[in-house]
Amino acid sequence: MVSNVNHCQGFEEDESDFINFKGKQVIVLGGGDTAMDCNRTSIRQGAKSVSCVYRRDEENMPGSRREVKNAREEGVQFLFNRQPVEIIGKDKVEGIKVVETVMGAPDENGRRKAEVVEGSEQIIPADAVLVAFGFQASPSPWFDKFGIETDAYGRVIAPKQGKFMYQTTNEKIFAGGDMVRGSDLVVTAIDEGRKAADGIMDYLDI
Ligand SMILES: Cc1cc2nc3c(=O)[nH]c(=O)nc-3n(C[C@H](O)[C@H](O)[C@H](O)COP(=O)(O)OP(=O)(O)OC[C@H]3O[C@@H](n4cnc5c(N)ncnc54)[C@H](O)[C@@H]3O)c2cc1C
């Protein structure tokens, strides 16, 4: 993926690492904004087809309505009420096995659950599958050595309300953004970066 960024910026790149979906049948799994980015990037790279597979119906999809509309306009096909269960293929991806779902009662968060329809398995052919759901923090192995503690989800503990804003459990290290909050927005990361800088100034008493 770094190579894709280098490619867009016109920097030196390693072609062997460049992910290119030109001419490919692409399946994107998920229904959020990240899925919409994957859909539209694949289309713009010249994919033969892009199908967005989502386990709930359109009404219960988290992605912004405008993004979904834009993706449709660019040629993305949406397959709602399909839950992925297996990626098919031996040496390379050949397709994805899905089961159909129907919308059931709301769960504890108020969103209707997708319930599997027995015997509805189906294989959708694909050359590439992009998994665009979920966010997991990836704490660095050296955190332990430097006494940087994380919560149960692997996010760095650096509270705004601490003695110094966004100070971690290592008093000389400050943190903010996604590694502290989990998946969020650019503006909140910038804001926390600035506040962490204020925290550092206070810590240094300058
Ligand atoms: C597909 C996608 C689409 C998104 N779309 C939007 C959007 O439209 N609008 C929006 O507001 N937000 C969007 N977001 C969220 C937004 O990108 C993040 O909230 C934001 O980038 C968080 O900023 P950050 O500085 O905390 O982390 P990051 O942007 O992840 O920056 C962390 C940086 O640290 C570097 N790094 C990691 N480890 C080390 C190390 N050991 N040494 C040195 N450097 C290291 C990483 O390479 C990375 O460059 C999107 C996110 C994704 C994944």
The ligand as an SDF file (V2000), in Angstrom:
LIG
                    3D

 53 58  0  0  0  0  0  0  0  0999 V2000
   -9.6720    4.0610    4.0840 C   0  0  0  0  0  0  0  0  0  0  0  0
   -9.8150    5.1990    5.0770 C   0  0  0  0  0  0  0  0  0  0  0  0
  -10.5310    6.3030    4.7200 C   0  0  0  0  0  0  0  0  0  0  0  0
  -10.6480    7.3700    5.5970 C   0  0  0  0  0  0  0  0  0  0  0  0
  -11.3620    8.4660    5.2060 N   0  0  0  0  0  0  0  0  0  0  0  0
  -11.4130    9.5320    6.0130 C   0  0  0  0  0  0  0  0  0  0  0  0
  -12.0750   10.7210    5.6100 C   0  0  0  0  0  0  0  0  0  0  0  0
  -12.6240   10.8030    4.5050 O   0  0  0  0  0  0  0  0  0  0  0  0
  -12.1040   11.7680    6.4670 N   0  0  0  0  0  0  0  0  0  0  0  0
  -11.5030   11.7090    7.6870 C   0  0  0  0  0  0  0  0  0  0  0  0
  -11.5270   12.7160    8.4140 O   0  0  0  0  0  0  0  0  0  0  0  0
  -10.8790   10.5910    8.1040 N   0  0  0  0  0  0  0  0  0  0  0  0
  -10.8160    9.5060    7.3010 C   0  0  0  0  0  0  0  0  0  0  0  0
  -10.1730    8.3770    7.7220 N   0  0  0  0  0  0  0  0  0  0  0  0
   -9.6040    8.3500    9.0760 C   0  0  0  0  0  0  0  0  0  0  0  0
   -8.2770    9.1000    9.1240 C   0  0  0  0  0  0  0  0  0  0  0  0
   -7.4230    8.6340    8.0780 O   0  0  0  0  0  0  0  0  0  0  0  0
   -7.6120    8.8640   10.4780 C   0  0  0  0  0  0  0  0  0  0  0  0
   -8.5230    9.1890   11.5080 O   0  0  0  0  0  0  0  0  0  0  0  0
   -6.3770    9.7190   10.6250 C   0  0  0  0  0  0  0  0  0  0  0  0
   -5.4730    9.4850    9.5610 O   0  0  0  0  0  0  0  0  0  0  0  0
   -5.6990    9.4510   11.9660 C   0  0  0  0  0  0  0  0  0  0  0  0
   -4.4900   10.1870   12.0160 O   0  0  0  0  0  0  0  0  0  0  0  0
   -3.3160    9.6980   12.9250 P   0  0  0  0  0  0  0  0  0  0  0  0
   -2.2390   10.7110   12.7700 O   0  0  0  0  0  0  0  0  0  0  0  0
   -3.8400    9.4080   14.2900 O   0  0  0  0  0  0  0  0  0  0  0  0
   -2.8510    8.2870   12.3220 O   0  0  0  0  0  0  0  0  0  0  0  0
   -2.2900    7.9370   10.8920 P   0  0  0  0  0  0  0  0  0  0  0  0
   -2.8180    8.8410    9.8360 O   0  0  0  0  0  0  0  0  0  0  0  0
   -2.5000    6.4660   10.7520 O   0  0  0  0  0  0  0  0  0  0  0  0
   -0.7410    8.2430   11.0100 O   0  0  0  0  0  0  0  0  0  0  0  0
    0.1280    7.4550   11.7500 C   0  0  0  0  0  0  0  0  0  0  0  0
    1.4680    7.4830   11.0440 C   0  0  0  0  0  0  0  0  0  0  0  0
    2.4540    6.9190   11.8810 O   0  0  0  0  0  0  0  0  0  0  0  0
    3.3080    6.1210   11.0910 C   0  0  0  0  0  0  0  0  0  0  0  0
    3.9640    5.1680   11.9720 N   0  0  0  0  0  0  0  0  0  0  0  0
    3.4590    4.0560   12.5330 C   0  0  0  0  0  0  0  0  0  0  0  0
    4.3850    3.4490   13.2940 N   0  0  0  0  0  0  0  0  0  0  0  0
    5.4860    4.2060   13.2120 C   0  0  0  0  0  0  0  0  0  0  0  0
    6.7930    4.1110   13.7800 C   0  0  0  0  0  0  0  0  0  0  0  0
    7.1440    3.1180   14.6000 N   0  0  0  0  0  0  0  0  0  0  0  0
    7.6780    5.0620   13.4740 N   0  0  0  0  0  0  0  0  0  0  0  0
    7.3550    6.0780   12.6620 C   0  0  0  0  0  0  0  0  0  0  0  0
    6.1500    6.2280   12.1020 N   0  0  0  0  0  0  0  0  0  0  0  0
    5.2330    5.2920   12.3780 C   0  0  0  0  0  0  0  0  0  0  0  0
    2.3910    5.5070   10.0600 C   0  0  0  0  0  0  0  0  0  0  0  0
    3.1000    5.0720    8.9220 O   0  0  0  0  0  0  0  0  0  0  0  0
    1.4650    6.6860    9.7430 C   0  0  0  0  0  0  0  0  0  0  0  0
    1.9720    7.4940    8.7110 O   0  0  0  0  0  0  0  0  0  0  0  0
  -10.0500    7.2910    6.8590 C   0  0  0  0  0  0  0  0  0  0  0  0
   -9.3300    6.1560    7.2270 C   0  0  0  0  0  0  0  0  0  0  0  0
   -9.2070    5.1130    6.3390 C   0  0  0  0  0  0  0  0  0  0  0  0
   -8.4010    3.9020    6.7370 C   0  0  0  0  0  0  0  0  0  0  0  0
  1  2  1  0
  2  3  1  0
  2 52  2  0
  3  4  2  0
  4  5  1  0
  4 50  1  0
  5  6  2  0
  6  7  1  0
  6 13  1  0
  7  8  2  0
  7  9  1  0
  9 10  1  0
 10 11  2  0
 10 12  1  0
 12 13  2  0
 13 14  1  0
 14 15  1  0
 14 50  1  0
 15 16  1  0
 16 17  1  0
 16 18  1  0
 18 19  1  0
 18 20  1  0
 20 21  1  0
 20 22  1  0
 22 23  1  0
 23 24  1  0
 24 25  2  0
 24 26  1  0
 24 27  1  0
 27 28  1  0
 28 29  2  0
 28 30  1  0
 28 31  1  0
 31 32  1  0
 32 33  1  0
 33 34  1  0
 33 48  1  0
 34 35  1  0
 35 36  1  0
 35 46  1  0
 36 37  1  0
 36 45  1  0
 37 38  2  0
 38 39  1  0
 39 40  1  0
 39 45  2  0
 40 41  1  0
 40 42  2  0
 42 43  1  0
 43 44  2  0
 44 45  1  0
 46 47  1  0
 46 48  1  0
 48 49  1  0
 50 51  2  0
 51 52  1  0
 52 53  1  0
M  END
$$$$
